[in-house]
Structures are given as structure tokens and as C-alpha cells.
Amino acid sequence: MGTYYFDKFAMRIAAKARALSKRRPSNDVPITVRPTGVDVAIANAIARNAEPAPEAIARALTWGADEKVLLALTAVGWLASRGRGEPLRRAGNHALLVTMMASLMPHVLKSVFNQTRPDRVTVLGHVHGVSFSGKREDAFPSGHALHMGALASAAGTLPRRSRIAIRALAIGLSLTRVAVLAHWMSDVVVGFAMGAALERLLRPWTGYPLEASKEVDHTNIESTGLGAPFAKLWQKTK
């Protein structure tokens, strides 16, 4: 009787395995990304020195870069910018488009790349208060860092003090993903760079910032030679 039930169980497992293999063809296997030696050294150091209280604080702070929170905030900001001046409307459009694209991009990339999160390969870290984050193979790239890279890039149009403060905040929130072992350091660095590049690429679509768009228009008019009077008028109104 025992042998019969064992065989029946084995057949059920084999059937499930065949079904899974049919759903995911062998030529559709994601690309595996492995952590670097520096990534492993940083993760090991965090796992050895982690403590429950700092880990809880870092996990709370990391919500500041979560896509759901940022989408909600930018949606509210976009609604608030309606009926305002053109600079605010363009900034609202830009923020909403960048946030939507930055939310979509990591999901697409994570369907192509597989990388095991560092919190799945540590025992010592969990003893010291590290908890699990997201799906096991979704380490690369960091979606939180991608959002923060876009924010840091967009802050380049702000006054110096505001720019420095926002960029420091963006870097700090990105590093919380390393602190909670949700990502390897390289995942955060690559995600941050992708976010900055994405924000810059979307500027021509949204016309952000307004001042830069006007400078481009002025340059184009003056270069034609046909709009010299308009160029002089522009200089007077600046």
C-alpha cells in the first residue's frame, strides 16, 4: 500500500513538472546575472553587522522609493498642477510620465534577467534581523534605485541647495535596498544609472524643463536668420 501511494505521488509531481516545462519553453529561460565579488563582500559585511532595529528603520525608509507610493504622489502632483502655469504643468506631466515608465521598466527587465536576492542566500543575516524582500529571482535591477536615479536627474534643474538635498535623499533611499539585503550593490548602481538616463530621454517628450525648451526654440529661430527681430525681442524680455 505504501509503495502504491509513493508511486502515485511521484506521478503527480512529474505531471506538474511537465506542465511547468510546457508553460516555459527552454528557449525562453531568462539570462542569469551573478553578483560581483564586491557585491558579495558588501552583503556579507551587512549580514554580519546587521541588527533588528536598524534593519527595521531601513525597511521603513525604503518605502520612500516604492513604486506604488511614488505613483500615488506623482498622480496627486499632476492633478494639483492642472490649471497652474505652464512650467508647473510641464513638470507635472514629466513627473507622471517618468514615474510610470520607471515603474514599468524594472518589471520588463526582471522578466529577462534572473538574479537571486542576497537575502535568499544568507542565514546569518536573518538571525540578525534581515527579512525577505520581493520575489527570490528579482534582484536585478533595483526598481527603487531606478526611481531614485530619475528623481536625482530631474533635480538637476533646481537651485543648488534643493538639488543637493534631493540627490542626497535619492542616494540614501537607494542604499536602503542594499542595507536590507533586497539587492546587491551593483543592482542599485545599475538601476540608479538607468533611472537617470530614462529621465533625460523623456525630456524631449514632455518639454521639461520649460526654460530649456525656450532656449532651444530661441536658438532654432536665431539660427535660421529669418527671426533676428524675434531673437532681439527675446533677449529684451529675458
C-alpha angles and dihedrals in degrees: 000000000000091000091051094054092046091053091047091051091048091051091051091052091048091051091052091049091052091049091052092049090053091052092052114039117212092244090058096063111133121244112264116230117198126204119250124241090258090052091054093046092052093046092049091050091051092047091051095047102035121123129191097243098051090043091054091050092049091049090052092048093049089068086073088074097040115128095228093053092046093047090052093048095047091047090054090046091050092052091048091052093057111105092020129108122299095258091056093044091052091046090051092049091047095048093049095047093046092048092049093049092044089053093050098042099066092050091054093047093046089056088058100039130050122199127158114237115243091237088065095057100048131082098171091056092057090049087056096050105276113143133196123275129200125312119346098241098038100093098114119101115009109237091195091055091046090058091046092050089055090049093049091050094049090050088066089087093058129090115280099260094046090045093053093046095050094045091049089051091049093051092045094051090047091054091054086072089061092044093057090044092240089129142017116247092252090056089057095045093049093044092050092051092047091052093051091049092047092053092051093047092053096051095088089054095053101031091234124191100033094210092056091049091053091049090054092049091049092050092049092050094048094046092059092062089221096089102051093125090052091049091054091048089051091054091052094051095049 
